[in-house]
Amino acid sequence: MERDGVERLLAEAGADSRRLRHALTLVCDGQWWTLAGLVRETATSRRTVEALLRELVLERDGDRLRVPLADTPAYQDLLALAPPPEDPVAHLLPHYAHVLDRLTALVAKAPRARHVLDHVSATPETVLRRALLLGARFWLPGARLLCVGDHDLTSLAVKLVHPGTDVTVVDVDERILAYIDDQGLGVRTRWADLRLGLPASARDHDLALTDPPYTPEGTGLFVARAVEGLKDEGRVLLAYGASERTPMLALKVQQELSELNLAYEAIYPDFNRYFGAEAIGSAADLYILRPTTKTRPAVQSRLSRQATAIYTQGPQAVESAESAVSAVSAPSASEEALSGFGPDLLVGDWPKELAQPRVRLSTWLAKPYAAAPERVAVAVPAGLEAALPRLLLATRAAHVRVLCPGSPPPLPEVLSAVYTLSEAGDGLLDAVRLPPPAGEADSVLRRILDNGHAKLANTWREALIAVARAQGTTLTKNEARSLIREAADWSDDLTPLETPLHHLSALPAAVTTTVTALTTITS
């Protein structure tokens, strides 16, 4: 009898059979369910739900299923009659139906998930509920929120519900940054590969929210960067989920959080729901974490030993990285890359046998190198190719040679204002610095790009003032700032290295606009 198998599963689950009983209640209520819908609604792993369904006689309609109404009385005494734990913001949702409609459209049109970045999209209801919970627990008018990665578009939900909140997003995915900017809601966007650092302009926030890769390494890194972006009395909101079948994985992640000396202020079970991630029940808990006086030293210690493998898939997957040998650091590849080049400086992971001075990729992006090397060799590991435009803009060296694990990725056209780029062999890219340009707009653009670590708007302002001076006229700092803000309202308080590529690509036209407008200001 089918009931015997169901009772066996429930007995084996014991107190945790609440999940199974919830799923049983749903398939017995006369409604049609998909497997994915049951997983997401009950926050129970796909394997566990499948085990229950195998013990039931079901009627099916395509990919939908249910227990026939005639059979449901047999299970009445096994059902979870009480509802699951109350959603802390469920009472607010009816007031924001218009926002949910907007978010549903935004999520549907968003860039597709990139599996190598462990993307899984949260439901529109989830990102709305995150925004509502933030407002219910914290005072958001005038508060500063940092989204550490935002494939889920939580930043847009917060601006729609709490427009007075100052929101910044840091992300490695250029598509996400461009999509968020295109919505015109006033969210600041910054490019960052968190393995290499947090942008200088992404500091001093009141709150940080992150939905990281669900490996211990990925969660530890994203939370550490979130803490870096906080004021001393800030909070980190973390979405993290694990299957009820893998408590040891959850323990490893929580050990990462414990090593950061964070206090747990709250955990909302199964708060986040997803399209996919069925292995963890298409759900994740929401943690509210509070830094302590011992957190920042722990964060610095954690980041000093940061590895690049943080994902579950792709070239930077944790499991594949454990046994893989990097082609970049192999002596034969290195000898070929440096043959006839003679670098003054090595950037990244090169064999220890090489005698030249060296610097980490993260240090290279964080601050200008103290010396002025003429020839620089940069090793870019697999999975960090998105950093290449910034690695090239981080120096004024006359000649940069880049070693990639495969063919060099396409580079933005704006780099042609600085370098002549050419492939120098298998996985090799040569970037030879161009002489200073003659034209006024070209000179301003070049000055900005030559100062990758400086605030973009400040360099731009001083370059415009210099052009006006060369024309025999005077341009005040306030006049220059006004021109820049009108041409590029995104340009305040960020450096070229953290500027998203869609803004860098628009920079030449914006610079030309400001130089042309000089005649109006100074005439």
N, C-alpha and C positions, 0 to 999 in steps of 0.2 A: 504494500500500500504506500502511496506517495507520502502520506503523512509521517510514516516511520522515518523516512530519510530526512524530512524537515525537522522532526523532533531530535534526531541525532545531531544534525548541524547546530541546532539551538543549544542542546546540552553541551556540546563541545565548546561552544563560544562562551557559555556561562553568563557572567554579568555583562559581557560585551555583546551578547546576542541582541541588544537593543537595536543595533544597526540592521541585522537580518530581519528582525521583527518589523522594523519600519519599512524595509523593502517589501516584505510579505504583505503588509497592510496596503501598500500602494497597488500592487498587482491584483489584490483582491477587491479593490473598491469600484470595479467596473470600468475604469478608464483604461485607455490604451497607453502603453509606455514603450519607448525604445530602450535598448540596453544602456546607451549613453545617458539617456534621461534619468533612468533609475540610479545609475552611478552618481551622477551629479546631484540629484535630489537628496540622496541618502548619505552622501559623502563617504561611500564605501567603495573599496577597491573593486575593479572589474572582476578579478578572479573570485572574490568572495560572493559577489552578486551572481556570477555564472554558476558557482557551486550550488546556490540556492535554487536557481531556475532549473537546473538539471533534475532536481527532486520534485518538480511540479509538473502537472499536466497542464499545458498551456494551449490557448488558441492564438493563432497568429494572423496578422494582416500585413503582409509585406515585412518590414523590419519592426513592426509594432507587435506587442504581446500583452496578454493578461490571463488571469485565471478565469475560466468560464464562471459566470454568475451562479450557475447551479452547483458548483463545487466550493464556493467560498464559505458556506457555513461550516465545512469540515475544519476550517482553520481559525474560527472566531476566537477561541480561547488562547490562541498563540499570537494574536495581533498586538501591536503596540498601540493601545487605544489613546494614550496620552500623546500630545504632539512633541516633537523634539524641542530642545532648549530654545527659548524665545530669542529671536533676533533683536539686538539692542536698539536697532533703528527702524524696525518694521513699521512702527506707528507713524514714522515720518514719510515713508515712501509715497503714500497717496497724494501728498502735497507737491510732489515733484514729478508728476507724470510727464509734463512737457520736457523736463530735463532728460528723463529716461528716453523719450522719443528721439531727442537730439543725439544722445550718446549712442543709442542703437544704430543710428545712421553713421555716426563717426566711426564706431568700431567696425561696422560692415565694410567701410571704404578704406580702412587703415591698411598700411603695407602688410603683406603676408608675413607670417611667422618665419623666422630663420631658425631652423633646427640646430644649427651649429652654435647658436647663442642660447639654446634651451628655451626658446620662446614658446609659451602657451598662452593663448588669449584669455583674459578674464572676461566674464560676462558683463554686459552693460549694467545690469543690476548691481554687480559687485563693485564696479568703480564708483557708481552713484552712492552705494552704501558706505564705501570708504570715505567719500567726501562728507556724508552726513555724520558719520561717527567722529571724524575730525572736528566738525563743528559742534557736536554734542559734548565732546570731552575737553576741547581747548577753545580759547577765544581767538578767532581767526582774523578779524578785521585788523589790518596792519601787520599781522604775523608773517614770517618768512618760512616757506615750505620748500624743501629740497627733495625732488624725486630722483632717487639714485637708480637710473634706468627707468624707462616708462613706456615699454611696449604696450601696456594695458591702457594708456591714456588717462591715468588717474589725474594728471595735471589739468586736463581739460574739464574733467568733472568738478574738480575743486573750484576752478575759475567760474564755471557756470553756476555753482551753488553759492560760492563765497567769493564774489568778484573783488572784494577788498583785500584778498590774500595775495601776497607777493610770492609767486611760484617760479622756481627754476628747475629745469630738467637737465641732467647730465646723462649722456648715452653714447655708446659706440656706434650705433646704427644711424647712419646719415639719413636714411629714409624716414625714420621716426622723427628726427629733429626737424626735417623739412615739413613733414605732415603737420606737426604741432604748430609750427610757425604759420603755415598756410591758413590755419583756422582764425587767426587774428584776435585771439583772446588775451593777449598780453603776457603769455608765458615766455620767460627767458630760456633760451636753449644754449647748451654748451656741449662741445664734443669732448669725450674722454673715454679712453680705455682704462678702466679702473685698476687694472694690473700695473699700469704705468703711472698712475697718480690721479689726484683730484684737482680740477682747475682752481687756480688761486681765487677766481671770482665766485666760487661755489662754497664759500665759508660763511660762518656766523649766522646760521639759520636757527629758527626756534624749533622746527620740526623737520624730520627726514622720514621718507617713506620708501621702502624698497621691497621688490618681489624678485629675489635673486635666483641664480641657478641653485637647484636644491641639492648640491653636493656640500659636504662640510667645508671644503675649500672655497666654493663660490659664496656660500652664505657668510662665512667668516670674513671674506674680503669685502663684500658689499656692505655688511654692517659696519666694519671698521672704517670704510670710506664715509659711510653715513655719519658716524661719530665725528670724523674729521670735519664734516660740514656743519657741525652744530656749535651753538653757544654752550657754555658750561651747564646751563639749566635746561637744555633741550631734551627731546624725546625722539626715539627711533621707533617707527612702526614697521614691523617686519611681517610679510606674508611667507609662511613656510608650511609645507605639508609633507606627510609621509604616510605610507600605507599602514593600516592596522596590523599588517603582516610583518612589518619591518621596524620594530621598536628600536633595534640597535642603531639603525641609520638615524632615527630621530635623536637618539642619545648622543651620537657623534656630533650632530649639528648643535645640540644644546651644550655640549662640552666646549665647542668653539665659542659660543656666546658666554659661557662661564669664564673662559680664559680671558675674555675682554672685560671681566669684572662689571658686568651689567646687571642691574636689578630688574626683575620682572614685575612690572606694575599691573599687568593684566594679560590674559590670554583668552581670546574669543574663539572657541572651537568651531572649525568648519565655516568660518566667516566668509572666506573667499571661494568662489565657484568659477570653473573654467570650461572652455570648449576644448575637451581633450584631457590629457593627464589622467586617464582612467586608471592607471596603475596605483594612483594615490586617491582614488575616489573622486577625481575632478574637483578636489577641494583642498583648502589649506587653512590653517589657523591664522589668526592675526595676533601678533605679539605687540605689546607696548613695553619698550625697554627704556630704562633710565640710566644714563651714565653715572658713575660714582667718582669719587676723588682718585680712585685707582684705575679708572678706565683709560685715560689718555696715555699713560705710560705703557699699558698693555697693548693699546692700539699700535703705538709706534713699534713695539717689539714684534707684533704680529705682521706688520707691513714690511719690516726689515727682512723677513724670511719668506716673502711672497713668491710663490711659483706661478707660472703662466697657465698651467692646466687647472681649469676650474669647472669645466662643463661636463655633461654626460655624453655628448656626441661631438663628432668632428675632430679636427687636428689637435684641438686643445682639450680633449676629453681626459678626465683624470685617469681612467683605466688604461687608455692607449699610451699615455705619457709615461706610465710607470716602466714600460719595457722598450719604448721607442728610443732610438738614438738620433739625435738632431743632426740633420744633414748640414746645418749651418756651422756647427762646431766641429765637424769632422775635419781632421788635418788636411786630407787631400782636397776637399772643397775650399778650404781656407787658403791653401797654397796657390791654387788656381786663381782664386779671387784677387789675391794680392800680388800676383806675378807681374812685375814691371811697374807696380803702382807706388810702392814705398810710402805707406800712410804715416803721418805724424801721430795719429790718434786712432784707437779702436773703440767703437761704440757697440755695446751689446755683448753677446756671448761668443767669444773667440777662444781658440785653444790656448792653454796656459803657456805653451812653449814660445809663443810670440812675445817679443821683448818690448813692443811699443806701449806707451801709456794707454790706459783704457778707462772707460766710464760706463756705468749702467745706462740702459735705455731710459729708465725712470729719471735718473739724475740729469741726463741730457735734455729731457723735456721740461724738467722742473726749473732749471736756472741756466744762465749762460755759462759756457765753459770758460775757466779763468784765463787760459792761454788763447792764442790766435793761430790754430793749426791751419796749414795750407791744404793738406790732404787728409781726408777723414774716411775711414772705412766703417760702414754700418752693417751689422748683421741683424736681419729681421726674421724672427722665428715664425714658423707656420702658425697661422691664426692671429697674428698681430699686423697683418699687411695694411689694415686701415690706418695705422699710425704713420705710414711712410710719408705722406705729404708733410706732416708735422715734424718728423725726424729731419727732413730736408730743410725746413724753414727754421730749424733750431740752431743753425750755424751760418757763419759768413765765409766759410772755407771756400777756396777757389775751386776745389775739385772734391766731390764726394762720390765714393763707390759703394753701392749697396749690394749686399748678397741676400737673395731671397731663396726660400726653399723650392720655388718653382719659377715660372715666368713672372717678371715684375707685374704688378697689377696696373690697370689704367690709372693715370694720374690726371688731376684737374688742370684745365687749360691755363689757369692763373699762374701756375709754376713756370710757364714759359716766359714770364716777365723777369724771372730770376735766373733760370738755368737753361742751357741746351741739354736735352735729355736724349740718351741713346743707350741701346742694349749693348753690353760689352761681352756677352757670352751667355752661356746657359745659367739663368738665375742671376745674372749680373746687370746692374744698371749704373751707368755713369752720368753724373750731373755736374756739368762744367758751368761755373758762374759766369754770367754775361757782364760786360763792362757797364758802367753807369749809363743810363739812357740820357738823351738830350732833351726830349720834350718835357714840358712842365707837368702834365698829368702823369706821364710815365715815371718821372722823377719822384713824384709824391707817392705813387703806388709802390715803387721800388723801395723807398725809404720805410714804408710801413712793413713790407714783407722782409726787409733786412733786419728788422727789430722784432723777431718772433716772440720774445719773452716780455716785451713792453706792452703797455696798454695801447691798444690799436688807436683809439680816439685821440689819445695824447700825442702819439707820433704823427698822426694825420694833422692834428691842429698845428703843431710846430712846423710841419712841412708846408702847410698852406701859408703860414705867416712868413716863412722864408721865401716862398714864391712871390708874395705881395711885395716883400722888401726888394727882391730882385727887379720887380717892375717899377720900383721907385715910389711905392705907395705904402700905406700902413693898414694893417689888419689886426684888430684887437683879438684877444683870446676868446672873449665872449662872442664876437662876430664869427670867428672860425668855428666855435662849438655849434653855433646856430646853423651854419651851413652844413656841418657834418650830420647833425641830428635830422635835418630835413632830408638829406640824401640817404641816410642809413640810420634809422632810429634804433636799430639793434646793436649799435657799435659801442655803447657806453660800457666801460668797466670789464672788458675782456681782451685777451691777447689774440694775435693771429693763430697761435697754437691751439687755442680752445674754441676757435670760431668754426661753426659748422660749414661744410664745404659749399652748401648752397649760398651762404652769405659771402664766403671767400670768392666764389665764382661771380657774384654780383659786384664785387669790390671795384674792379676796373671802371665800370660804367658809373658807379657812385662817385669815385674819385674825379672822373672827368667832369661830372656835374658840378662838383664843388669848385674845381679850378675855373670852369667857365663862368660860374656865378661870381667869381672874384671881381670881375669887371663891373658888376652891378653894385657891389658893396663899396668898392674903392674909388669909383668914378665920381 
